[in-house]
Amino acid sequence: MKILQLIPTLGSGGAERFVAELSNELLNIGQDCSIATLYDLSKENNHVLTTINHNIKLFSLHKKSGMDLKCMFSLIKVIKQAGFQVVHVHSNAIPYIFLATIFCNNVKFVATIHSHAKREAGGFLTTFLRRIMFKWHLCQPITISEESNASFKEFYKFNADIIYNGISDYKVKGEITHCNNNEFVLIHPASCQPIKNQVLLLSSVKRLIEEGVNIKLIWLGSNQTHKDLFHELSKFLSNKIIYKGVVDNVRDYLYTADAMCLSSRMEGMPMTIIEAFSVGCIPLCTPVGGCINMIQNGKNGFLSKDLSESAYYNMLKHFINLTEEKRATLKKNSLASFNKYKIHTTASSYLKIYNTRY
């Protein structure tokens, strides 16, 4: 089967990493998979690109800024010339398949909603195009968690199938030596952006440090999109709150850490939680989006009571005060939770969708 994965770009975000993982696994199980991006790619320091199998064809539709109709026609040309049987589109690329769903007969179109349905839908035009494609059964929507599906049903007034995101099994890429026996190490793998609400996490950790807790936070992720916000957050950085930037071995950091932290205001199904589960790292998150479906509070991780600083601080303090035996149990349960999010299961579920008419 010839499958095209379509996504706006390939950066360090969760949806981008998922597309790379899914494409690799589809190739592993005998499918002919390609990846197209709307925008031209920067290959400099692009760690996601290095994870994509060299047998997967990768190309761009050369999208310009704003709504680019030429890009829609370019996609139709690509689909027909290459003979793609399935086009699987992700995130903000969804409106760009609209004309293709009408003019490309016998092609199955699938769209994964990676975030809250209303938020991801965007403005009037992009929302209008999505509604037509989903309502007229031109494209089959897929949600990634129970919360994601609930937001879809509320916004579009009907249900969509749920397929959980997945990743491959953990393989050590390098040696990480940021830990010592007496220090709690927390990893925050997220790019700097308002929705990630880093001020909540950084202020909570700073408060614990000022109280004498032997704790270190390592922040991994890009700071290029919201430079003013990063400049504002830089006041929290110290030898105990460290910004490392983008790395290509996030799971190595998670493997040797005590916990993974997210303080987001909104999430779909965070790939970072799945990555944490895959190495038995305990997630400490805010109660948003798919986090509340993935984390069983007190069993395989913790959720703060709400989005306030006091709630997040109290969750961190509660985790730190746990006995070693309790943390070991949480770690074991975290690793066991990964069974639900293996990429082979995810790819097999999508393959069933690809093979059925909508």
N, C-alpha and C positions, 0 to 999 in steps of 0.2 A: 504494500500500500504506500502511495506517495503522499506524504504529510508535510504541510507547511505550518510552522509555528511563526506567528506574526506578533511583534511587540514593538512599542515605540523606540526603545533603544536597549542596549545591554550595558548596564552599569553595575553597581554593587547592591541594588535593592533586592528585596525578597522575591518579587515576581520575576526579575531577570535571572536570579540564581535558580529559581524553580524551572524556568524554561530551559536552561542549560541542562539541569538534571533530567528533566522529562525527555528531552531530545536524545540525550545519551542513552537512556534506558530503552526508548523506542527503537533506537538503532541496535541495541544489544539483543532485542527480541525479534529482530529480523525485518524491521520496517525501514523504509526509505524516507528519512527525515531531513528537512532543511529548515533554516531559520532566516526570516527576513525582518529587518528593522525599518521603521519609518524613516528615522534620521540617520545620517551618516555617522559612523562610529569613530571614536577616538581609540586607537589601539594602545596608546601610551598608558602604562600602569593599569591596564584593564584586566583585572584578575579573572573575571568571569570568562573572558574569551579563552584564557589558557586552560579552562576546564572542559571546553567543548571538544568532542572527538573530531579529529581532523577529517574524518569521512563525512561529516555533516557540512553541507554547503551553506555558506553564510553570505548574505548580500543585503544591500540597502535599496530602499525605494526613493531615496534622496528628497525626502519631504522638506518643504520650506516652512517658515513660520506661519502661523494662522491656519485656517482651514484650506487645505491644498487639494483641490479637485483633480489636478494632474496626477497626484499620488494615487487616487482611487483608480484612474484609468491605467496607470502603470501596474497596479496590482492585478487587474483583470488580464492584462497582457502576459504577465508572469505566470499566472495560474493556467492560462490556456496553452502557452508555449511549453511549459514544463509538464503539463498534464497532472497537476496535483488533484488528488481525489478528496482530500480533507484539508481545510484551512482552519487552524486552531488559533484564535486571536485572544490577546490578553490586554487587560487594563484600558488605557486611553487610545489604543489602536482600534478598538471595536467599531467606532463609526466609519472607519476607512474601508470596511468590507461591504458597506451598504450596496453600492452599485454591483459589486461582484456577486452578491447573493441573488441579484435579479438576472444578471447576464451570464453567469457561469452555471449552466445546467449540469446536473448530476455530480455536483460538488457538495460535500457535507461541510457546513460551517458550524463551528463550536466556539463559544466565547466563555472564558473563565473570568468571573467577577472576583477580583483579588482584594477588594476593600468593601466598605459600607456602600450599598447599592446606590443610594442617592448621591453620596459624595463623589463616587467614581463616575456617575453619569454626566457630571459637568453642567454646562449651560443649556439653554433652550434647544439649540440645534442638535447637539450631540445626544441629549436626552430624547428628543423626537426621533432621531434615527434609530436609537436603541429600542425604543418602544415599538416602532414599526417592525423591526426585524424579529423581535421576540414574540410579539402578538401575532404576526402573520406566519410564524414558524419558518422564517427564512434562516434563522440561526438558533442553535440550541444553547441556552445559557446554563452554566455550571457554577454553583457556589462552592465555597471551600470549608464551611463550618456551619453549625446550627445557627449561630448568630448572624453569619453572612446570609444564610438562607432566609432568616426572619426579616432582615432588612430588605432583601429582594422581594419577598412576598408583600411587605408593607408598601414598597414603592411601586412595584409593577402589578400587584393584585393577583398574582398566581405563583405557584411553587416552581422551583427549579431543582434539578438533581444536585446532590452533594457528593463531591469527591475530595477527600482530604489531600492536601499537598504532601509531598514526600521527598526524601533525599536518600542518597546512597549510604551504605554502611561507612563508618568512620575508618579512615586510614591516616596514620600519623604522617605529616609532611615535614615537620621539623621539631627541634628540641626547644621547649619554652622553659625558662628558668626564673619566672617572676614570683614564685611562691617560696615561703619558708614555713617551718612548722608552727610558728607562733602568730602568724598573720592571716587574717581573713582576706581572701582575694575575690573581688567581684568583677565580672566582665560585663560591659555595656556595649553590645555590638549593634550600632545604629548610626546612620548618618545624622548630621546636625540639621534639624528642621523643626519648626514649631510644633507639629503634631506629635513628635516624639517626646516633647515636654521634658527636656533634659534638666531644666532648672529644678524640677521637683526632685529628681534623683540626686543631682549634685549637691543641692542644699541639704538634703537628708543625710548624705554621707559626710558632708562637712560637719554637720552637727554632731555626728557620732565621733568623728576624729577629735573635735574640740572637747568631747567628754572623756577622751583618753582611750577609746577603743582602738585596738591595733588592727586597722582595716586599710585596705588599698583598693581603689577602683581604677580599672583600666578601660578606657573608652576607645573603641575601635569603630572606624567609619569615616566617611568623607565629610569635609567641612567646606566644600566648594560652592554648594548651592545657596546657602544662607550665611554669607561671610559676616554680615553685621551681627547676626545672632551668635555666631561662634565667638566673635570678638567680645560680646557681652558676657558669654559664659566662661570666657578665659580667666575671669577673675577667681573662679573656683579652683583652677588648676594649681597643683603643687606636687611635691614628691610623693604624696599619698593619693592624689587624684590626677591621673596621668592620661594624656591624650596621645594615642599611638598612630592614629590615622587609619588608612585602608591597608589591610593585610590580606594575604591569600591563604592563610591557615587559621581562620577563626576558631575552628574546632579544636586545634591544638591548645589554644588559650583556654577554651571552655573545659577541655579535658583535665587541666591541671588547676582549675579554679574551684572555689567553694560554691559559687552561685553565679547565675546570669540574671541581669537586671534589665527590665523594661519599665518605663514610666509614662507610656504613651497615653494620649487622650483618645485615640481611635486606632484600631487594628483590624485586619482581616483575619488571616491565620498566619501568625508570625513564623517565618522560616527559622528565625533565631531560637524559638522555643523548640522546634523540631531538632535543630542542631544541638541544642542543649540536651535534649532527651537522648540523642544518639550517642553521647559520651557520658551519660549519667550525671550531668550538671544540673543543679537544682534551680529552676526558674523562680524569680521573685518579681511579680508583675502587678500592674494596675488592672482592675476588673473591667476590661473593655474588649469588645469584639470577640474573636475566637479564643482569646486568652481564657475566658470563663468556661469554654467548652474543653479546652486542652488540660487545664490545671485543676486538679482535685485538691482544694485548699487543705493543706496540712498532710497530704498523702504523697504527692509527687512534686510539690512546689507550694508557693504561697501567693495569694492575692491580697492586696491591700484592701481595707474596708471601703475606701472611696478614693478620689483623686486628690485629696488634700495632702499637704506636706506632713501633717501630724500622723495621718493614717499610713503613709509610706514609711516614715521614720519608725513608727511602732512596729510595722511588719519586719523591717530590717533588724531592729533591736531584738524582736522575738526570735528571729532566725539565729542570730548570733548567740543568744542565751540558751539555745538548745543543747542537749547533751550530745556527745560524740555518737552515741548509739542511735539517737533519733535522727541525726544528720545522715548517718550511714544507711538507715532505713529509707529515708527520703531519696537518697542517691540511687539506691537499688530500685525503688519504685519509678524514679525518673527514667532510668535506663529501660525498664520493662515497658514504659509507655511508648517507647520508640517503635515497638512492633506494629503499632497502628499507622505509622507514617513512613513505611519503607517505600522507596520509589518504585520497586517492582509491582507492588499492589496498586499504587497510583496509576502507573502506566497501563497496567492490565485493565483497570476500570475505564480509563479513557479510550482504550482500544475497543472495548465493547460499545462505547458511545459512538466512536467513529464508524463502526460497522452497522449501525442501525439508522433508519430514517427518523427524522424528527417530525 
